[in-house]
Amino acid sequence: MGSIRVRESTQKLFFDFHYRGKRCREQTALENTASNRKKLESILKRIEAAITLGTFDYHQYFPNSPRAKEFTRQAEVRRAREAHDTPLFEAFSKDWLDEMKIQWRQSHISTVEGTLKNYLNPYFGEKEVGRITKKDVLDFRASLAKVTTRSGNSLSASRINRIMTPLRMILSEAANRFEFSSPYHGIKSLKVPRTDVEPFSIDEVKQIIDTVRPDFRNYYIDTD
């Protein structure tokens, strides 16, 4: 368990904790006062909670520390080892699509092909699937919010979700096949506004039945 300590030579407080098997001591510019100790102890609790959850980013808390550079380099080496040599996104997505076609209707195949051609491959095509990060995925989704349609409107949340679905499936399959953690893990779909349903009134239903083509009328009424 970490602690807040005071350096005798300067009477300034510093963090003293363990991370990845190493003792880490990070100096602060704060004087040894009760209020400063309380402030740093609160930060230390957040650090230790993040370490326990596996989400601690050393650079976020101590950006100028030599330790931050060391742990960042170790994380990059570890990720490279996990990802090893993986195919480029464009090549893997093509293989994935060929394998999935047998399950889908032609209309859906065409939709996915369009999504790959217009959105996914231009952004991810030259990246190795094993080196795509969660930040890459979130940056891509953020870029979709800036896209405008021919009518000048922004892409809707539901449209963005439909574009993101093949990406999630591709990265999930690549992660299973090449044994790395999918960067899409934990990313939720955008919230889609609820559509208001306004059913026809009785008069409107009667008008439809009265004016529909005779050969279609039986489809609109109960003939039993």
N, C-alpha and C positions, 0 to 999 in steps of 0.2 A: 504494500500500500504506500502511495506517495505522501509527501509532506511538503509544507512550505517552511523553508529555513532561511536564516539570515547569515550573510557573509560577514565575518568579523571585521575584515579589513575595510569594508565600505559601509557596513550597516544597512546594506540593501538586501531585499528579499529575493529568493530564487526558488524555482520549482525543483523538486528532487523526486523522480519517479522512475519506474522501470518500463521499458517497451521493447518487445522482441528480444528479450533476454539481456538487454543492455541497460545499465544505469544511466539515466539522462538527467543532467542538471542544467537548467536554463535560467540565466540571470534576468532580472527585471530592473527597472530604474526606480522602483518604489521603496520608500523608506519603511523601516520596521515599526509600523503603527498597527493598532488593533483593527482599524477600518481597512487598511491595505491588506492585512492578513486575511480578513474575512472575504475581501474581493477575490484574492488569489485562490483561496480555498474553494470558493464557488467554481472558479474556472477549472481547478484541479479535479473536482468531482465530475465535471463534464468530460474532461480528458479521459479519466479512468472509465467512465461509462462507455465512451466511444471505443476505447481499447477493448473492453469486454465484448462489445457488439461487433468488433472487427471493422469499424467504420472510421477509425482515427486517422486523420490526415495531419502528419507532423508539420508539414509546410504551412498549413492553414493557421496553426497556433504560433509557430516559431519560424516565420518565413526567412529570417536572416541567419538562422542557425546552421552551422556546418552539418549538424546531425540531420537537418531537413534534407539537404542535398544527398546525404548518404542513404537515408531511408527511401527517398524518391528513386535513386539509382537502383537500389535493391528491388523495389517494386517493379521497375521496368524490366529488370533481368528476370524476375520471377514470372512476370506476365509473358515475356518472350519465350521462356522455357515451357510455360503452359500452352501457349498458342502454337509453338514450334513452326514448322513450315506448313502453311495452309494456302489453298488456292485463292486467286483473286475473286472478289465478289461476283463479277460479271460471269466468269467461267463457272463458278459453283452454282449461281442462280440458274444458269442455262441447264445444267445437269439436273438440278432440283425440279425445274419446270417440266423437263422431259419425263421425269419419274412420276410427277403428279398428274400429268395430262390424262392418264387412263381413268382417273377418278372424277373428272370434271366434264361438264358440258362445253361445247365449243364456244358458246357465248362467254362463259367464265374464263376459259383459256385466253380468249382475245382480250378480256379486261385485264388479266394479270400481265399479259405480254405488253399491253399499253402502259401499265404502271411501271414495269421494269424499264421499258424504253424511254419513257418521258420523265421519270422521277428517280428511280432507285439507281440504275446504272450510271447516269450522268454524275451522281453524287458519290456513290460507293464503288463504282465499277473497278477502279484501279487499286482499291484497298484489299489487303488480305482479310478474309472473313475472320480469322483469329485475332486480328489486331484492331478491329473496330471496337471502339469504346462506347460506354454509356453516354458520354458527352457527345460523341459523334452522332448517336441516334437522336438525342434531344436537340442538338443543333440543327439536324436535318428537319425534324418536326417543326422547329421554330421557323425555319426557312420557308416551309410550306404555307405558313400563315401570311407570308408576304407575297405569295403568288396571286395574281389576278386572272380571272377568266376572261373570255372574249367580250363578255358583257360588262367587264370592268369591276366585277364583284370579287371579293376575297373567297378563297376556298372555305367551305363550311366545315364545322367540326366533324360531321359525319363523313364528309369526303376525305378529310385528312386521315381519319381512322381507317378508312378503306384502303388508302395508300399505304398506311403503316402495317396493315395486317400481313401482306406478303413478306415484308421485311422481318417482322417478328417470326414468321414461320421459317424463313430461310436461315436466320441466325440461330434459331432453336435447333434446326436440323444439323447445321454446321457444328454447333456446340456438342451435340450428341455424337456426331461422327468423328470429330477430331479431339474430343475430350477436353474442352475448355468451358469456362462459365459464360453463358450467353449474356452479352451486355444489355439485352432487352429486359432482363430479369428485374422486376419491381416497377416497370414503367406501365402506368395505367392508361387506358384510352381516355381521350378527351370527353368531357361531359357534353352530351347532345341535348339541346333544349327540347322539352316535351312538345310534341305537336298537338295542337288543339283539334279535337274531332268535332265536326259540326254535321250531324246526320241530317238527311233530307226530312223536311216536314211532311205530313200526310198529304197536303195539297201538292207538294213537289213530286212525291212518289206517284200520285194519281196522274199528274201531268206527263211524267216520263212514260208510264204505262200506256196512256192514251195516245202518245205521239210516236212511240217506238215503231220501227218497221214490223209488219205483221209476222214475218218469219223469225223475228227475234223476241217476240212478245212472250213466248212460253219460258224464255230464260229469266224473265223478270218477275214472273208470277208463280204462285204455287198451283200446280195443275192437279194435285192429288184430290 
